[in-house]
């Protein structure tokens, strides 16, 4: 029961992170120590599960699919999306600078935690770090405006978003925002629009089954290099969370939502003068530190376990 409750809470953390553009649920899974288990569990859903069910029955299938882990995790994510998502979207509207500050510290520290898992630095690790960083920075600019949300569009967006959720440092919510579908999907989830949820969910299922297998293969064959690429993805996501920034250019989606394309990154001392808004630098820096401390404490606890 303790493991079920803990897994449920970790799922809630992933769901809350996925509601924030710029933060990946995969980053949270990595921080709380369930990333590898999550990827391997998702990968087991396929034809092989049918053979296990025929040989070992329902009990064997439950063990093979690791449902005692997966079900509470999914429930936690789901509960978080329909409850905590309301709080997160309110914070994004009312206190976005402070929310970004907390997640900036959290994501920054997670890059360090992943680096520690690799061990000693090797110069050959530089290439995957740079690859991950470049992909994380430029991927959003390659996605088209998909705000005219037909069924096919929602299906494709679901596959893209869930794949990003599995990849630490790449935010599924931010990619949805770039595609002009963030508001549509979040509103549909909150109002329990069954049609939207089914189509978007089907795309998520496809993304899970395909991308999890690729990640699992990479982690088995090229473990250190894959982890360093993940570090690059995480570092590449940090500009999206820098609290003191000014929008330089944006585009309007079909639904009237503005999608930022480029920012000017400012120091706290310049932010108020340039934007006319308070920098809240004391509270923001405190929250950055809190985010770092939270990750370090979770990483230390994981090592002891």
C-alpha positions in Angstrom: 0.0 0.0 0.0 2.9 2.4 0.7 4.4 1.8 -2.7 1.0 2.3 -4.4 0.5 5.6 -2.5 4.0 6.8 -3.3 3.6 5.9 -7.0 0.2 7.7 -7.1 1.9 10.9 -5.7 4.7 10.6 -8.2 2.1 10.4 -10.9 0.4 13.5 -9.6 3.8 15.3 -9.8 4.2 14.2 -13.4 0.6 15.4 -14.2 1.2 18.8 -12.6 4.5 19.2 -14.5 2.9 18.3 -17.8 0.3 21.1 -17.3 3.2 23.7 -17.3 4.5 24.6 -20.8 8.3 24.2 -20.6 8.3 21.3 -18.0 8.3 17.6 -18.9 6.6 14.9 -16.9 9.6 12.8 -18.0 11.8 15.2 -16.0 9.8 14.5 -12.9 9.9 10.8 -13.4 13.6 11.0 -13.7 13.9 13.1 -10.5 11.7 10.7 -8.4 13.5 7.6 -9.7 10.9 5.9 -11.8 12.0 6.8 -15.3 13.7 3.6 -16.3 10.8 1.5 -14.8 8.2 3.6 -16.6 9.9 3.2 -20.0 10.3 -0.6 -19.6 6.8 -1.0 -18.3 5.2 0.9 -21.3 7.4 -1.1 -23.7 5.9 -4.4 -22.5 2.5 -3.5 -23.9 2.4 -5.4 -27.2 2.1 -8.8 -28.8 4.4 -10.4 -26.1 1.8 -9.6 -23.5 -0.7 -11.9 -25.2 1.7 -14.8 -25.0 2.3 -14.2 -21.3 -1.5 -14.2 -20.7 -1.9 -17.5 -22.6 0.9 -19.2 -20.7 0.5 -17.7 -17.2 -3.0 -16.4 -17.0 -4.2 -13.1 -15.6 -1.9 -13.1 -12.6 1.1 -13.6 -14.8 -0.1 -10.8 -17.1 -0.5 -8.4 -14.2 3.1 -9.1 -13.1 4.5 -8.9 -16.7 2.8 -5.5 -17.4 3.8 -4.2 -13.9 0.2 -3.0 -13.4 0.7 -2.5 -9.6 3.1 0.2 -10.6 1.4 1.5 -13.8 -2.2 1.8 -12.6 -1.6 4.0 -9.5 0.9 6.1 -11.7 -1.8 6.7 -14.4 -4.4 7.4 -11.8 -2.1 10.0 -10.2 -1.4 11.7 -13.5 -5.2 11.7 -14.3 -6.2 13.0 -11.0 -3.6 15.7 -11.2 -4.6 16.8 -14.7 -8.2 17.4 -13.6 -7.4 18.9 -10.2 -3.9 20.3 -9.9 -4.1 21.5 -13.5 -6.7 24.1 -12.4 -4.2 25.4 -9.8 -1.3 25.4 -12.2 -3.2 27.2 -15.0 -4.3 29.8 -12.4 -0.7 30.2 -11.3 0.4 30.6 -14.9 -2.2 33.4 -15.4 -1.5 35.2 -12.1 2.0 34.4 -11.0 3.8 33.0 -14.0 7.2 34.6 -13.1 7.3 32.9 -9.7 6.0 29.5 -11.1 8.7 29.6 -13.8 11.3 30.4 -11.1 10.5 27.3 -9.1 10.5 25.0 -12.1 13.7 26.6 -13.4 15.5 25.6 -10.2 13.9 22.1 -10.3 14.9 21.5 -14.0 18.4 22.9 -13.6 19.1 20.6 -10.6 17.7 17.6 -12.5 20.4 18.0 -15.2 23.0 17.7 -12.5 21.4 14.6 -11.0 21.4 12.9 -14.4 25.0 13.8 -15.0 25.9 12.2 -11.7 24.2 9.0 -12.8 26.7 8.8 -15.8 29.8 9.1 -13.6 33.1 10.4 -14.8 33.0 13.0 -17.7 34.2 11.9 -21.1 34.8 14.3 -24.0 32.7 12.0 -26.2 29.7 12.9 -24.1 29.8 16.5 -25.5 28.2 15.5 -28.8 25.0 14.0 -27.3 24.7 16.9 -24.9 24.9 19.4 -27.8 22.5 17.2 -29.9 19.9 17.2 -27.1 20.3 20.9 -26.5 19.9 21.8 -30.2 16.8 19.6 -30.6 15.2 21.0 -27.4 15.8 24.6 -28.6 14.8 24.3 -32.2 12.1 21.5 -32.3 9.3 23.9 -31.3 10.2 26.2 -34.3 9.7 23.3 -36.7 6.2 22.5 -35.6 3.3 24.0 -37.7 0.2 25.8 -36.4 -2.3 23.0 -35.9 -5.0 25.0 -34.0 -7.8 24.0 -36.4 -8.3 20.9 -34.3 -9.8 18.2 -36.4 -9.7 14.6 -35.3 -6.6 13.8 -37.3 -4.8 16.9 -35.9 -5.7 15.9 -32.3 -4.5 12.4 -32.9 -1.1 13.5 -34.3 -0.8 16.1 -31.5 -1.4 13.4 -28.9 1.3 11.2 -30.3 3.8 14.2 -30.4 2.9 15.4 -26.9 3.1 12.1 -25.1 6.5 11.3 -26.8 7.7 14.6 -25.5 6.4 13.8 -22.0 8.5 10.6 -22.0 11.6 12.6 -22.9 13.0 14.7 -20.0 13.6 18.3 -21.0 11.0 18.4 -23.8 7.7 19.7 -22.7 4.6 18.1 -24.2 2.5 21.1 -23.0 4.9 23.6 -24.6 4.7 21.7 -27.9 0.9 21.8 -27.7 1.2 25.5 -27.1 3.4 26.0 -30.2 0.9 23.9 -32.2 -1.9 26.1 -31.0 -3.7 23.2 -29.2 -2.8 23.7 -25.5 -5.9 25.7 -24.7 -8.1 23.3 -26.6 -6.7 20.1 -25.0 -6.7 21.6 -21.4 -10.2 22.9 -21.8 -11.4 19.5 -23.1 -9.8 17.6 -20.2 -11.2 20.0 -17.6 -14.8 19.8 -19.1 -14.4 16.1 -19.7 -15.0 16.3 -23.5 -15.2 12.6 -24.2 -14.8 12.9 -27.9 -11.6 15.0 -27.6 -10.2 12.8 -24.9 -10.7 9.6 -26.9 -9.1 10.9 -30.1 -6.2 12.7 -28.3 -5.8 9.7 -26.0 -5.5 7.3 -29.0 -2.7 9.4 -30.4 -1.0 9.3 -26.9 -1.3 5.5 -27.0 0.4 5.3 -30.4 3.2 7.6 -29.2 3.7 5.7 -26.0 4.0 2.3 -27.7 6.5 3.5 -30.4 8.6 6.0 -28.6 9.0 3.9 -25.4 10.5 1.1 -27.5 13.0 3.4 -29.0 14.0 4.9 -25.6 14.3 1.4 -24.1 16.6 0.3 -26.9 18.8 3.4 -26.6 19.1 3.1 -22.8 20.1 -0.6 -23.1 22.6 -0.2 -25.9 23.9 3.3 -25.3 23.1 4.1 -21.7 25.6 6.8 -20.9 25.3 8.5 -24.3 21.5 8.5 -24.0 21.6 10.0 -20.5 23.9 12.8 -21.7 21.6 13.5 -24.6 18.8 13.8 -21.9 21.0 16.3 -20.1 21.1 18.3 -23.3 17.3 18.2 -23.6 17.0 19.4 -20.0 19.5 22.2 -20.5 17.7 23.2 -23.8 14.4 23.6 -21.9 15.8 26.1 -19.4 15.3 29.2 -21.6 11.5 28.4 -21.6 11.5 28.7 -17.8 13.8 31.8 -17.3 11.6 34.0 -15.2 12.8 37.4 -16.5 12.1 37.6 -20.2 10.2 39.7 -22.7 8.4 38.4 -25.8 10.1 39.7 -29.0 7.9 38.0 -31.6 4.8 35.8 -31.6 2.2 34.4 -33.9 -1.5 34.2 -33.5 -3.1 30.8 -33.6 -6.5 30.3 -35.3 -8.2 30.3 -31.9 -6.8 33.8 -31.1 -4.1 32.5 -28.7 -0.7 34.1 -29.0 2.3 31.8 -29.2 5.7 33.3 -28.4 8.4 32.6 -31.0 11.3 34.5 -29.5 12.2 36.1 -26.2 14.6 38.7 -24.9 16.2 37.3 -21.7 16.8 39.9 -19.0 18.6 40.1 -15.7 16.3 40.8 -12.7 17.7 44.3 -12.4 16.7 45.2 -16.0 13.3 43.4 -16.0 11.3 46.1 -14.3 12.8 48.9 -16.4 12.2 47.1 -19.7 8.8 45.6 -19.1 7.3 47.9 -16.5 6.5 44.9 -14.2 8.0 44.1 -10.8 10.9 41.6 -11.0 10.0 40.0 -7.7 13.6 38.9 -7.7 13.8 38.0 -4.0 10.8 35.7 -4.1 11.9 34.3 -7.5 15.5 33.5 -6.4 14.1 31.9 -3.3 11.9 29.7 -5.3 14.8 28.8 -7.7 16.7 27.7 -4.6 13.7 25.7 -3.3 13.4 23.9 -6.6 17.1 23.0 -6.5 16.9 21.8 -2.9 13.8 19.7 -3.6 15.6 17.8 -6.4 18.8 17.4 -4.4 16.8 15.9 -1.5 14.9 13.6 -3.8 18.2 12.5 -5.4 19.8 11.8 -2.1 16.8 9.9 -0.9 16.9 7.8 -4.0 20.6 6.9 -3.6 20.0 5.8 0.0 17.1 3.6 -1.1 
